């Protein structure tokens, strides 16, 4: 038992420790210059940067709310946005290849009588769209970088590898989503993985659905999405608005430290930073993202101290402050749970 407990603690704390070591290695040599940069930072631009972080999480909530609506499940928007908010921050800070976010979302939706299969269906649809949009941003970043400095260099190689990785993941999810035999083969693994993460957080709150019921719900949810696919463009629009808000967080963080970036430089640097967030062993790519952004922007003429400060401000507004807020939002969601919830029951027109 002690060995299992030690492994669980290592799974959580070792990636965080590695990330903090990378951040220390980045920050220490530039500490003096960064302190001067922060002292002269424009508070209004900082406020605007934070505002776009709020915008990003709002569009995440709209994305989940719209997908659930397509599935015939209607929940109050504020509750849905809160669930999207909490599950996203958990996904950023618990390195589990995205399963932690799936599990948290399934648990919180299950408390509101949303079937387990519908929760996973919505999560898969949203994840596919997010990664396809990210792949487009990375491709655009690589093209813009190539236009600035023609030649097949290391940055181009990294961008190509990133595009292949992101597109490969999105393609695998899409194939699993649409191919019945493949989905049947992976459904049990997905069910066990999500259940395992839920068990990790709360032994008393594992959903009681059996696998066959989960598989039926998943199939029914996918058939519903297929039948109402013409309603997905609104979801795609919300996903792209989320990514645009992300980019603007970074843009105004740079404005705050006295750097005005052109669209080419901004998107190219952002794309290389986002590549690092898909590293599964680091929570939210912590450390790696800052290193990649700093290297990309400094390579395009931005002073290192300002590039690093702006990337850390992006981390603060988009990752750290939401993580703190998610604790209070989680409490609010727990307080608003309907009494005697049952994840077996059907919700209104839900599956």
KOLLUMDREN-896042 format. One record per residue (C-alpha): residue number from 0; chain; x, y, z. Coordinates in pm, 1 decimal. Layout:
REM KOLLUMDREN-896042
<i->NUM | ch->A | xx->X | yy->Y | zz->Z>
...
REM end
This chain:
REM KOLLUMDREN-896042
<i->0 | ch->A | xx->0.0 | yy->0.0 | zz->0.0>
<i->1 | ch->A | xx->284.2 | yy->238.3 | zz->85.4>
<i->2 | ch->A | xx->445.0 | yy->161.2 | zz->-250.4>
<i->3 | ch->A | xx->121.9 | yy->242.1 | zz->-435.1>
<i->4 | ch->A | xx->82.4 | yy->564.1 | zz->-236.2>
<i->5 | ch->A | xx->442.6 | yy->662.9 | zz->-317.4>
<i->6 | ch->A | xx->385.3 | yy->598.4 | zz->-689.0>
<i->7 | ch->A | xx->73.5 | yy->816.5 | zz->-684.3>
<i->8 | ch->A | xx->260.0 | yy->1099.1 | zz->-513.0>
<i->9 | ch->A | xx->548.4 | yy->1070.5 | zz->-760.1>
<i->10 | ch->A | xx->302.0 | yy->1078.4 | zz->-1052.0>
<i->11 | ch->A | xx->173.6 | yy->1415.7 | zz->-927.3>
<i->12 | ch->A | xx->478.5 | yy->1584.7 | zz->-777.4>
<i->13 | ch->A | xx->766.8 | yy->1466.7 | zz->-1000.0>
<i->14 | ch->A | xx->636.7 | yy->1645.7 | zz->-1317.2>
<i->15 | ch->A | xx->569.9 | yy->1962.2 | zz->-1113.3>
<i->16 | ch->A | xx->922.3 | yy->1948.9 | zz->-968.0>
<i->17 | ch->A | xx->1071.6 | yy->1903.9 | zz->-1315.0>
<i->18 | ch->A | xx->869.7 | yy->2201.4 | zz->-1443.1>
<i->19 | ch->A | xx->982.7 | yy->2420.0 | zz->-1151.8>
<i->20 | ch->A | xx->1345.6 | yy->2325.7 | zz->-1219.6>
<i->21 | ch->A | xx->1307.8 | yy->2433.0 | zz->-1584.9>
<i->22 | ch->A | xx->1148.0 | yy->2762.4 | zz->-1474.6>
<i->23 | ch->A | xx->1428.6 | yy->2823.3 | zz->-1222.4>
<i->24 | ch->A | xx->1687.0 | yy->2760.3 | zz->-1493.2>
<i->25 | ch->A | xx->1509.2 | yy->3012.5 | zz->-1718.2>
<i->26 | ch->A | xx->1436.6 | yy->3284.4 | zz->-1461.7>
<i->27 | ch->A | xx->1752.1 | yy->3296.9 | zz->-1246.9>
<i->28 | ch->A | xx->1993.4 | yy->3438.4 | zz->-1511.3>
<i->29 | ch->A | xx->1736.2 | yy->3702.1 | zz->-1615.3>
<i->30 | ch->A | xx->1596.2 | yy->3790.1 | zz->-1273.8>
<i->31 | ch->A | xx->1731.3 | yy->4147.5 | zz->-1257.7>
<i->32 | ch->A | xx->1618.2 | yy->4244.7 | zz->-1607.5>
<i->33 | ch->A | xx->1278.3 | yy->4081.7 | zz->-1548.8>
<i->34 | ch->A | xx->1230.8 | yy->4277.0 | zz->-1224.3>
<i->35 | ch->A | xx->1291.5 | yy->4603.2 | zz->-1412.3>
<i->36 | ch->A | xx->1051.5 | yy->4494.7 | zz->-1687.2>
<i->37 | ch->A | xx->775.9 | yy->4417.2 | zz->-1435.5>
<i->38 | ch->A | xx->825.3 | yy->4750.9 | zz->-1254.8>
<i->39 | ch->A | xx->756.3 | yy->4943.2 | zz->-1575.3>
<i->40 | ch->A | xx->470.6 | yy->4718.0 | zz->-1696.4>
<i->41 | ch->A | xx->154.7 | yy->4895.9 | zz->-1810.2>
<i->42 | ch->A | xx->-133.1 | yy->4797.5 | zz->-1579.0>
<i->43 | ch->A | xx->-403.0 | yy->4867.0 | zz->-1835.3>
<i->44 | ch->A | xx->-251.7 | yy->4628.0 | zz->-2087.6>
<i->45 | ch->A | xx->-218.8 | yy->4370.5 | zz->-1809.3>
<i->46 | ch->A | xx->-587.5 | yy->4412.6 | zz->-1730.6>
<i->47 | ch->A | xx->-676.2 | yy->4365.6 | zz->-2097.2>
<i->48 | ch->A | xx->-459.3 | yy->4053.0 | zz->-2113.1>
<i->49 | ch->A | xx->-642.8 | yy->3913.7 | zz->-1810.1>
<i->50 | ch->A | xx->-974.5 | yy->4008.0 | zz->-1973.9>
<i->51 | ch->A | xx->-897.1 | yy->3785.5 | zz->-2271.3>
<i->52 | ch->A | xx->-819.6 | yy->3498.8 | zz->-2031.9>
<i->53 | ch->A | xx->-1173.6 | yy->3540.8 | zz->-1899.9>
<i->54 | ch->A | xx->-1295.3 | yy->3548.5 | zz->-2261.0>
<i->55 | ch->A | xx->-1110.6 | yy->3224.5 | zz->-2339.8>
<i->56 | ch->A | xx->-1268.1 | yy->3034.9 | zz->-2050.8>
<i->57 | ch->A | xx->-1608.2 | yy->3178.6 | zz->-2140.3>
<i->58 | ch->A | xx->-1579.3 | yy->3033.2 | zz->-2490.2>
<i->59 | ch->A | xx->-1475.9 | yy->2699.1 | zz->-2337.7>
<i->60 | ch->A | xx->-1800.0 | yy->2704.1 | zz->-2142.0>
<i->61 | ch->A | xx->-1999.2 | yy->2793.3 | zz->-2454.4>
<i->62 | ch->A | xx->-1832.2 | yy->2506.7 | zz->-2642.0>
<i->63 | ch->A | xx->-1934.6 | yy->2247.6 | zz->-2381.9>
<i->64 | ch->A | xx->-2281.1 | yy->2400.8 | zz->-2341.9>
<i->65 | ch->A | xx->-2343.8 | yy->2388.2 | zz->-2719.0>
<i->66 | ch->A | xx->-2222.3 | yy->2026.7 | zz->-2759.3>
<i->67 | ch->A | xx->-2442.9 | yy->1915.1 | zz->-2470.0>
<i->68 | ch->A | xx->-2734.1 | yy->2103.1 | zz->-2627.9>
<i->69 | ch->A | xx->-2677.1 | yy->1913.6 | zz->-2955.8>
<i->70 | ch->A | xx->-2687.3 | yy->1591.0 | zz->-2753.2>
<i->71 | ch->A | xx->-3023.1 | yy->1701.9 | zz->-2614.0>
<i->72 | ch->A | xx->-2894.5 | yy->1781.6 | zz->-2265.3>
<i->73 | ch->A | xx->-2983.1 | yy->2123.1 | zz->-2128.3>
<i->74 | ch->A | xx->-2803.5 | yy->2258.8 | zz->-1823.8>
<i->75 | ch->A | xx->-2781.6 | yy->2619.0 | zz->-1699.5>
<i->76 | ch->A | xx->-2498.4 | yy->2795.1 | zz->-1880.8>
<i->77 | ch->A | xx->-2320.8 | yy->2910.2 | zz->-1563.1>
<i->78 | ch->A | xx->-2306.9 | yy->2555.1 | zz->-1428.4>
<i->79 | ch->A | xx->-2183.2 | yy->2422.6 | zz->-1762.5>
<i->80 | ch->A | xx->-1919.4 | yy->2697.1 | zz->-1785.8>
<i->81 | ch->A | xx->-1808.9 | yy->2617.9 | zz->-1429.4>
<i->82 | ch->A | xx->-1772.4 | yy->2248.3 | zz->-1514.8>
<i->83 | ch->A | xx->-1570.7 | yy->2332.8 | zz->-1827.3>
<i->84 | ch->A | xx->-1354.6 | yy->2570.1 | zz->-1621.6>
<i->85 | ch->A | xx->-1276.2 | yy->2319.9 | zz->-1344.9>
<i->86 | ch->A | xx->-1216.8 | yy->2022.5 | zz->-1575.1>
<i->87 | ch->A | xx->-983.8 | yy->2230.2 | zz->-1794.7>
<i->88 | ch->A | xx->-769.1 | yy->2348.4 | zz->-1503.8>
<i->89 | ch->A | xx->-748.3 | yy->1993.6 | zz->-1365.3>
<i->90 | ch->A | xx->-635.5 | yy->1878.0 | zz->-1708.5>
<i->91 | ch->A | xx->-359.8 | yy->2140.4 | zz->-1711.4>
<i->92 | ch->A | xx->-221.1 | yy->2050.1 | zz->-1370.5>
<i->93 | ch->A | xx->-258.1 | yy->1670.9 | zz->-1357.4>
<i->94 | ch->A | xx->-41.8 | yy->1500.7 | zz->-1620.4>
<i->95 | ch->A | xx->-260.7 | yy->1215.4 | zz->-1746.0>
<i->96 | ch->A | xx->-276.7 | yy->1260.3 | zz->-2123.3>
<i->97 | ch->A | xx->-609.3 | yy->1443.3 | zz->-2095.7>
<i->98 | ch->A | xx->-787.2 | yy->1167.2 | zz->-1902.9>
<i->99 | ch->A | xx->-802.2 | yy->1375.4 | zz->-1582.6>
<i->100 | ch->A | xx->-1008.2 | yy->1642.7 | zz->-1759.8>
<i->101 | ch->A | xx->-1240.8 | yy->1378.5 | zz->-1907.4>
<i->102 | ch->A | xx->-1288.2 | yy->1219.2 | zz->-1566.2>
<i->103 | ch->A | xx->-1349.9 | yy->1545.9 | zz->-1381.8>
<i->104 | ch->A | xx->-1603.0 | yy->1657.0 | zz->-1640.9>
<i->105 | ch->A | xx->-1778.6 | yy->1318.7 | zz->-1632.7>
<i->106 | ch->A | xx->-1794.7 | yy->1329.1 | zz->-1252.4>
<i->107 | ch->A | xx->-1934.7 | yy->1683.7 | zz->-1232.0>
<i->108 | ch->A | xx->-2184.2 | yy->1626.5 | zz->-1514.6>
<i->109 | ch->A | xx->-2282.9 | yy->1293.2 | zz->-1362.0>
<i->110 | ch->A | xx->-2383.1 | yy->1475.4 | zz->-1044.3>
<i->111 | ch->A | xx->-2631.3 | yy->1662.3 | zz->-1265.6>
<i->112 | ch->A | xx->-2779.8 | yy->1342.0 | zz->-1410.9>
<i->113 | ch->A | xx->-2586.3 | yy->1360.3 | zz->-1738.5>
<i->114 | ch->A | xx->-2509.7 | yy->1002.8 | zz->-1853.0>
<i->115 | ch->A | xx->-2146.9 | yy->898.6 | zz->-1840.8>
<i->116 | ch->A | xx->-2141.3 | yy->815.2 | zz->-2213.6>
<i->117 | ch->A | xx->-2274.6 | yy->1160.3 | zz->-2304.2>
<i->118 | ch->A | xx->-1998.2 | yy->1323.8 | zz->-2097.7>
<i->119 | ch->A | xx->-1730.0 | yy->1127.3 | zz->-2279.9>
<i->120 | ch->A | xx->-1893.6 | yy->1192.5 | zz->-2619.3>
<i->121 | ch->A | xx->-1892.1 | yy->1568.2 | zz->-2557.7>
<i->122 | ch->A | xx->-1531.2 | yy->1554.5 | zz->-2436.6>
<i->123 | ch->A | xx->-1412.4 | yy->1362.3 | zz->-2744.1>
<i->124 | ch->A | xx->-1592.2 | yy->1599.0 | zz->-2985.0>
<i->125 | ch->A | xx->-1446.5 | yy->1907.7 | zz->-2814.2>
<i->126 | ch->A | xx->-1095.4 | yy->1758.7 | zz->-2792.4>
<i->127 | ch->A | xx->-1091.5 | yy->1669.9 | zz->-3163.1>
<i->128 | ch->A | xx->-1197.0 | yy->2023.3 | zz->-3259.9>
<i->129 | ch->A | xx->-945.2 | yy->2184.4 | zz->-3021.9>
<i->130 | ch->A | xx->-655.2 | yy->1981.2 | zz->-3159.6>
<i->131 | ch->A | xx->-754.8 | yy->2036.5 | zz->-3520.6>
<i->132 | ch->A | xx->-765.7 | yy->2412.3 | zz->-3455.1>
<i->133 | ch->A | xx->-427.8 | yy->2392.4 | zz->-3277.5>
<i->134 | ch->A | xx->-279.5 | yy->2207.7 | zz->-3574.6>
<i->135 | ch->A | xx->-397.6 | yy->2486.8 | zz->-3806.6>
<i->136 | ch->A | xx->-238.5 | yy->2749.1 | zz->-3576.8>
<i->137 | ch->A | xx->91.1 | yy->2557.9 | zz->-3571.2>
<i->138 | ch->A | xx->88.9 | yy->2522.8 | zz->-3950.4>
<i->139 | ch->A | xx->21.3 | yy->2893.8 | zz->-3983.8>
<i->140 | ch->A | xx->299.7 | yy->2971.7 | zz->-3735.1>
<i->141 | ch->A | xx->545.7 | yy->2754.3 | zz->-3928.1>
<i->142 | ch->A | xx->450.7 | yy->2916.3 | zz->-4260.5>
<i->143 | ch->A | xx->487.1 | yy->3267.1 | zz->-4115.9>
<i->144 | ch->A | xx->822.4 | yy->3175.2 | zz->-3960.9>
<i->145 | ch->A | xx->939.6 | yy->3037.3 | zz->-4295.4>
<i->146 | ch->A | xx->831.9 | yy->3359.2 | zz->-4468.7>
<i->147 | ch->A | xx->1041.3 | yy->3561.0 | zz->-4222.4>
<i->148 | ch->A | xx->1350.5 | yy->3343.8 | zz->-4251.2>
<i->149 | ch->A | xx->1334.7 | yy->3109.5 | zz->-4553.6>
<i->150 | ch->A | xx->1525.3 | yy->2786.8 | zz->-4518.0>
<i->151 | ch->A | xx->1463.8 | yy->2448.4 | zz->-4360.7>
<i->152 | ch->A | xx->1600.5 | yy->2512.1 | zz->-4011.6>
<i->153 | ch->A | xx->1551.7 | yy->2356.7 | zz->-3669.1>
<i->154 | ch->A | xx->1236.7 | yy->2559.4 | zz->-3603.0>
<i->155 | ch->A | xx->1076.8 | yy->2427.2 | zz->-3921.1>
<i->156 | ch->A | xx->1166.8 | yy->2071.1 | zz->-3821.9>
<i->157 | ch->A | xx->1013.3 | yy->2119.8 | zz->-3475.9>
<i->158 | ch->A | xx->700.6 | yy->2272.6 | zz->-3628.1>
<i->159 | ch->A | xx->659.0 | yy->1980.8 | zz->-3869.4>
<i->160 | ch->A | xx->701.3 | yy->1729.5 | zz->-3587.8>
<i->161 | ch->A | xx->448.1 | yy->1921.5 | zz->-3379.7>
<i->162 | ch->A | xx->195.0 | yy->1930.6 | zz->-3662.0>
<i->163 | ch->A | xx->234.9 | yy->1555.5 | zz->-3718.3>
<i->164 | ch->A | xx->191.2 | yy->1486.3 | zz->-3343.9>
<i->165 | ch->A | xx->-115.5 | yy->1709.6 | zz->-3303.7>
<i->166 | ch->A | xx->-281.3 | yy->1593.7 | zz->-3626.2>
<i->167 | ch->A | xx->-200.8 | yy->1231.1 | zz->-3540.2>
<i->168 | ch->A | xx->-373.1 | yy->1263.2 | zz->-3203.5>
<i->169 | ch->A | xx->-675.4 | yy->1439.0 | zz->-3353.8>
<i->170 | ch->A | xx->-694.4 | yy->1178.0 | zz->-3633.4>
<i->171 | ch->A | xx->-678.9 | yy->891.6 | zz->-3382.5>
<i->172 | ch->A | xx->-964.0 | yy->1043.8 | zz->-3180.9>
<i->173 | ch->A | xx->-1167.2 | yy->1107.6 | zz->-3496.5>
<i->174 | ch->A | xx->-1110.9 | yy->752.1 | zz->-3619.2>
<i->175 | ch->A | xx->-1213.7 | yy->612.5 | zz->-3281.6>
<i->176 | ch->A | xx->-1518.9 | yy->837.8 | zz->-3286.0>
<i->177 | ch->A | xx->-1648.3 | yy->736.2 | zz->-3630.4>
<i->178 | ch->A | xx->-1520.5 | yy->376.4 | zz->-3668.8>
<i->179 | ch->A | xx->-1750.9 | yy->142.3 | zz->-3476.2>
<i->180 | ch->A | xx->-1515.8 | yy->-159.7 | zz->-3448.4>
<i->181 | ch->A | xx->-1221.7 | yy->52.1 | zz->-3340.5>
<i->182 | ch->A | xx->-1440.8 | yy->242.3 | zz->-3094.8>
<i->183 | ch->A | xx->-1565.3 | yy->-84.7 | zz->-2945.3>
<i->184 | ch->A | xx->-1205.1 | yy->-200.0 | zz->-2897.4>
<i->185 | ch->A | xx->-1102.7 | yy->121.2 | zz->-2723.3>
<i->186 | ch->A | xx->-1423.2 | yy->198.1 | zz->-2534.5>
<i->187 | ch->A | xx->-1342.4 | yy->-37.7 | zz->-2246.9>
<i->188 | ch->A | xx->-991.3 | yy->101.9 | zz->-2214.1>
<i->189 | ch->A | xx->-1130.1 | yy->454.4 | zz->-2208.9>
<i->190 | ch->A | xx->-1393.2 | yy->355.8 | zz->-1954.0>
<i->191 | ch->A | xx->-1134.8 | yy->194.5 | zz->-1725.0>
<i->192 | ch->A | xx->-890.2 | yy->485.4 | zz->-1763.5>
<i->193 | ch->A | xx->-1150.2 | yy->749.5 | zz->-1678.8>
<i->194 | ch->A | xx->-1280.0 | yy->541.3 | zz->-1387.9>
<i->195 | ch->A | xx->-924.4 | yy->498.1 | zz->-1261.0>
<i->196 | ch->A | xx->-866.6 | yy->873.3 | zz->-1249.0>
<i->197 | ch->A | xx->-1202.0 | yy->930.8 | zz->-1076.0>
<i->198 | ch->A | xx->-1105.4 | yy->663.0 | zz->-821.2>
<i->199 | ch->A | xx->-771.9 | yy->839.1 | zz->-770.8>
<i->200 | ch->A | xx->-950.2 | yy->1159.5 | zz->-668.4>
<i->201 | ch->A | xx->-1243.7 | yy->1016.6 | zz->-475.1>
<i->202 | ch->A | xx->-1286.7 | yy->646.7 | zz->-397.5>
<i->203 | ch->A | xx->-1648.3 | yy->698.7 | zz->-296.5>
<i->204 | ch->A | xx->-1754.3 | yy->870.8 | zz->-618.1>
<i->205 | ch->A | xx->-1682.3 | yy->619.3 | zz->-892.0>
<i->206 | ch->A | xx->-1983.6 | yy->610.5 | zz->-1128.4>
<i->207 | ch->A | xx->-2187.3 | yy->291.7 | zz->-1081.7>
<i->208 | ch->A | xx->-2266.9 | yy->243.6 | zz->-1449.7>
<i->209 | ch->A | xx->-2149.5 | yy->-83.2 | zz->-1596.9>
<i->210 | ch->A | xx->-1950.5 | yy->-93.8 | zz->-1916.5>
<i->211 | ch->A | xx->-2232.0 | yy->-212.8 | zz->-2145.1>
<i->212 | ch->A | xx->-2454.4 | yy->77.2 | zz->-2043.5>
<i->213 | ch->A | xx->-2164.4 | yy->318.7 | zz->-2095.0>
<i->214 | ch->A | xx->-2097.1 | yy->173.8 | zz->-2442.6>
<i->215 | ch->A | xx->-2465.2 | yy->204.8 | zz->-2541.4>
<i->216 | ch->A | xx->-2473.3 | yy->566.8 | zz->-2424.0>
<i->217 | ch->A | xx->-2152.1 | yy->642.3 | zz->-2614.1>
<i->218 | ch->A | xx->-2290.2 | yy->488.4 | zz->-2936.3>
<i->219 | ch->A | xx->-2618.6 | yy->675.2 | zz->-2898.1>
<i->220 | ch->A | xx->-2435.8 | yy->1003.8 | zz->-2837.2>
<i->221 | ch->A | xx->-2222.8 | yy->955.2 | zz->-3147.6>
<i->222 | ch->A | xx->-2530.4 | yy->875.3 | zz->-3358.3>
<i->223 | ch->A | xx->-2689.5 | yy->1196.9 | zz->-3227.4>
<i->224 | ch->A | xx->-2380.1 | yy->1399.7 | zz->-3326.1>
<i->225 | ch->A | xx->-2381.0 | yy->1237.4 | zz->-3671.6>
<i->226 | ch->A | xx->-2746.4 | yy->1318.8 | zz->-3716.8>
<i->227 | ch->A | xx->-2704.2 | yy->1682.6 | zz->-3609.7>
<i->228 | ch->A | xx->-2360.8 | yy->1749.7 | zz->-3758.6>
<i->229 | ch->A | xx->-2486.5 | yy->2063.2 | zz->-3934.5>
<i->230 | ch->A | xx->-2514.7 | yy->2224.6 | zz->-3590.3>
<i->231 | ch->A | xx->-2141.2 | yy->2178.6 | zz->-3523.7>
<i->232 | ch->A | xx->-2021.4 | yy->2498.8 | zz->-3703.1>
<i->233 | ch->A | xx->-2127.1 | yy->2702.6 | zz->-3399.8>
<i->234 | ch->A | xx->-1909.3 | yy->2477.1 | zz->-3182.0>
<i->235 | ch->A | xx->-1618.6 | yy->2521.1 | zz->-3424.4>
<i->236 | ch->A | xx->-1669.8 | yy->2898.5 | zz->-3404.0>
<i->237 | ch->A | xx->-1651.3 | yy->2890.2 | zz->-3023.4>
<i->238 | ch->A | xx->-1331.9 | yy->2680.4 | zz->-3038.0>
<i->239 | ch->A | xx->-1163.8 | yy->2928.3 | zz->-3273.2>
<i->240 | ch->A | xx->-1277.6 | yy->3223.5 | zz->-3058.5>
<i->241 | ch->A | xx->-1118.2 | yy->3046.0 | zz->-2762.7>
<i->242 | ch->A | xx->-786.1 | yy->3019.1 | zz->-2950.0>
<i->243 | ch->A | xx->-803.8 | yy->3382.0 | zz->-3068.4>
<i->244 | ch->A | xx->-857.0 | yy->3488.7 | zz->-2706.7>
<i->245 | ch->A | xx->-550.3 | yy->3281.4 | zz->-2612.3>
<i->246 | ch->A | xx->-336.8 | yy->3460.0 | zz->-2868.0>
<i->247 | ch->A | xx->-461.6 | yy->3799.1 | zz->-2750.1>
<i->248 | ch->A | xx->-368.6 | yy->3715.8 | zz->-2387.9>
<i->249 | ch->A | xx->-10.4 | yy->3683.2 | zz->-2507.1>
<i->250 | ch->A | xx->-29.9 | yy->3987.2 | zz->-2735.7>
<i->251 | ch->A | xx->-139.4 | yy->4221.2 | zz->-2456.4>
<i->252 | ch->A | xx->108.5 | yy->4064.1 | zz->-2213.1>
<i->253 | ch->A | xx->380.6 | yy->4175.5 | zz->-2455.6>
<i->254 | ch->A | xx->216.8 | yy->4518.0 | zz->-2487.1>
<i->255 | ch->A | xx->229.1 | yy->4546.4 | zz->-2107.9>
<i->256 | ch->A | xx->606.9 | yy->4493.7 | zz->-2104.0>
<i->257 | ch->A | xx->661.8 | yy->4746.3 | zz->-2383.1>
<i->258 | ch->A | xx->678.2 | yy->4519.2 | zz->-2689.0>
<i->259 | ch->A | xx->439.1 | yy->4555.9 | zz->-2984.4>
<i->260 | ch->A | xx->439.8 | yy->4240.0 | zz->-3192.2>
<i->261 | ch->A | xx->333.6 | yy->4205.2 | zz->-3551.2>
<i->262 | ch->A | xx->86.2 | yy->3929.8 | zz->-3641.2>
<i->263 | ch->A | xx->357.6 | yy->3714.9 | zz->-3799.7>
<i->264 | ch->A | xx->586.9 | yy->3721.8 | zz->-3496.9>
<i->265 | ch->A | xx->298.7 | yy->3678.6 | zz->-3251.4>
<i->266 | ch->A | xx->142.2 | yy->3373.5 | zz->-3416.7>
<i->267 | ch->A | xx->476.1 | yy->3206.0 | zz->-3489.5>
<i->268 | ch->A | xx->595.1 | yy->3242.6 | zz->-3127.7>
<i->269 | ch->A | xx->256.8 | yy->3139.3 | zz->-2987.0>
<i->270 | ch->A | xx->248.4 | yy->2829.3 | zz->-3207.8>
<i->271 | ch->A | xx->591.7 | yy->2711.8 | zz->-3090.7>
<i->272 | ch->A | xx->491.1 | yy->2767.6 | zz->-2729.1>
<i->273 | ch->A | xx->170.3 | yy->2568.4 | zz->-2771.1>
<i->274 | ch->A | xx->367.6 | yy->2276.8 | zz->-2913.0>
<i->275 | ch->A | xx->522.8 | yy->2231.7 | zz->-2570.6>
<i->276 | ch->A | xx->187.2 | yy->2212.7 | zz->-2391.1>
<i->277 | ch->A | xx->121.7 | yy->1872.3 | zz->-2547.2>
<i->278 | ch->A | xx->419.4 | yy->1715.6 | zz->-2364.7>
<i->279 | ch->A | xx->231.3 | yy->1458.9 | zz->-2152.9>
<i->280 | ch->A | xx->475.1 | yy->1439.4 | zz->-1858.8>
<i->281 | ch->A | xx->467.3 | yy->1813.3 | zz->-1781.2>
<i->282 | ch->A | xx->150.3 | yy->1970.7 | zz->-1636.1>
<i->283 | ch->A | xx->28.4 | yy->2211.5 | zz->-1903.9>
<i->284 | ch->A | xx->379.6 | yy->2212.5 | zz->-2054.2>
<i->285 | ch->A | xx->494.5 | yy->2417.8 | zz->-1752.4>
<i->286 | ch->A | xx->850.7 | yy->2533.4 | zz->-1808.8>
<i->287 | ch->A | xx->874.8 | yy->2388.8 | zz->-2158.9>
<i->288 | ch->A | xx->619.3 | yy->2634.0 | zz->-2298.8>
<i->289 | ch->A | xx->797.0 | yy->2933.8 | zz->-2145.2>
<i->290 | ch->A | xx->1132.5 | yy->2809.7 | zz->-2275.5>
<i->291 | ch->A | xx->994.3 | yy->2760.3 | zz->-2627.9>
<i->292 | ch->A | xx->819.0 | yy->3098.3 | zz->-2637.5>
<i->293 | ch->A | xx->1124.1 | yy->3278.9 | zz->-2502.2>
<i->294 | ch->A | xx->1352.4 | yy->3111.2 | zz->-2755.0>
<i->295 | ch->A | xx->1112.0 | yy->3177.8 | zz->-3044.2>
<i->296 | ch->A | xx->1050.4 | yy->3544.6 | zz->-2963.5>
<i->297 | ch->A | xx->1413.5 | yy->3621.8 | zz->-2873.6>
<i->298 | ch->A | xx->1513.2 | yy->3461.7 | zz->-3204.8>
<i->299 | ch->A | xx->1283.4 | yy->3712.3 | zz->-3374.3>
<i->300 | ch->A | xx->1444.3 | yy->4011.8 | zz->-3205.0>
<i->301 | ch->A | xx->1255.1 | yy->4047.2 | zz->-2874.1>
<i->302 | ch->A | xx->1484.0 | yy->4094.9 | zz->-2567.9>
<i->303 | ch->A | xx->1502.9 | yy->3775.4 | zz->-2360.4>
<i->304 | ch->A | xx->1385.0 | yy->3937.0 | zz->-2034.3>
<i->305 | ch->A | xx->1073.7 | yy->4081.1 | zz->-2199.5>
<i->306 | ch->A | xx->996.6 | yy->3760.0 | zz->-2389.7>
<i->307 | ch->A | xx->1027.9 | yy->3552.1 | zz->-2071.8>
<i->308 | ch->A | xx->825.2 | yy->3800.4 | zz->-1864.0>
<i->309 | ch->A | xx->544.0 | yy->3806.2 | zz->-2120.9>
<i->310 | ch->A | xx->532.4 | yy->3425.3 | zz->-2140.2>
<i->311 | ch->A | xx->516.4 | yy->3406.4 | zz->-1758.9>
<i->312 | ch->A | xx->233.9 | yy->3662.1 | zz->-1755.8>
<i->313 | ch->A | xx->52.6 | yy->3442.4 | zz->-2007.9>
<i->314 | ch->A | xx->105.5 | yy->3148.9 | zz->-1772.5>
<i->315 | ch->A | xx->-21.7 | yy->3352.8 | zz->-1477.5>
<i->316 | ch->A | xx->-341.0 | yy->3474.7 | zz->-1647.4>
<i->317 | ch->A | xx->-430.0 | yy->3159.5 | zz->-1837.1>
<i->318 | ch->A | xx->-315.0 | yy->2882.4 | zz->-1602.2>
<i->319 | ch->A | xx->-232.3 | yy->2988.2 | zz->-1246.3>
<i->320 | ch->A | xx->-509.6 | yy->3236.7 | zz->-1161.0>
<i->321 | ch->A | xx->-777.3 | yy->3009.2 | zz->-1314.2>
<i->322 | ch->A | xx->-637.7 | yy->2718.9 | zz->-1109.3>
<i->323 | ch->A | xx->-694.2 | yy->2918.0 | zz->-788.8>
<i->324 | ch->A | xx->-1040.8 | yy->3030.4 | zz->-905.2>
<i->325 | ch->A | xx->-1135.0 | yy->2672.6 | zz->-995.2>
<i->326 | ch->A | xx->-1114.8 | yy->2570.9 | zz->-627.8>
<i->327 | ch->A | xx->-1394.6 | yy->2816.5 | zz->-540.4>
<i->328 | ch->A | xx->-1591.5 | yy->2730.7 | zz->-854.9>
<i->329 | ch->A | xx->-1569.0 | yy->2362.8 | zz->-762.4>
<i->330 | ch->A | xx->-1711.0 | yy->2439.6 | zz->-416.2>
<i->331 | ch->A | xx->-1993.1 | yy->2636.0 | zz->-578.7>
<i->332 | ch->A | xx->-2066.0 | yy->2345.0 | zz->-814.3>
<i->333 | ch->A | xx->-2073.7 | yy->2102.7 | zz->-521.1>
<i->334 | ch->A | xx->-2311.4 | yy->2331.4 | zz->-334.1>
<i->335 | ch->A | xx->-2544.8 | yy->2352.1 | zz->-635.4>
<i->336 | ch->A | xx->-2560.7 | yy->1976.0 | zz->-696.2>
<i->337 | ch->A | xx->-2916.9 | yy->1839.6 | zz->-706.5>
<i->338 | ch->A | xx->-2996.5 | yy->1617.2 | zz->-406.1>
<i->339 | ch->A | xx->-2986.2 | yy->1239.0 | zz->-453.8>
<i->340 | ch->A | xx->-2836.9 | yy->1256.2 | zz->-803.1>
<i->341 | ch->A | xx->-2825.0 | yy->939.3 | zz->-1004.3>
<i->342 | ch->A | xx->-2599.3 | yy->908.6 | zz->-1308.0>
<i->343 | ch->A | xx->-2819.9 | yy->628.6 | zz->-1441.3>
<i->344 | ch->A | xx->-3114.2 | yy->856.0 | zz->-1498.6>
<i->345 | ch->A | xx->-3188.6 | yy->1031.2 | zz->-1824.9>
<i->346 | ch->A | xx->-3188.1 | yy->1409.9 | zz->-1830.2>
<i->347 | ch->A | xx->-3482.5 | yy->1559.5 | zz->-2017.6>
<i->348 | ch->A | xx->-3420.9 | yy->1482.7 | zz->-2385.0>
<i->349 | ch->A | xx->-3072.0 | yy->1348.6 | zz->-2306.8>
<i->350 | ch->A | xx->-2933.3 | yy->1019.6 | zz->-2418.0>
REM end
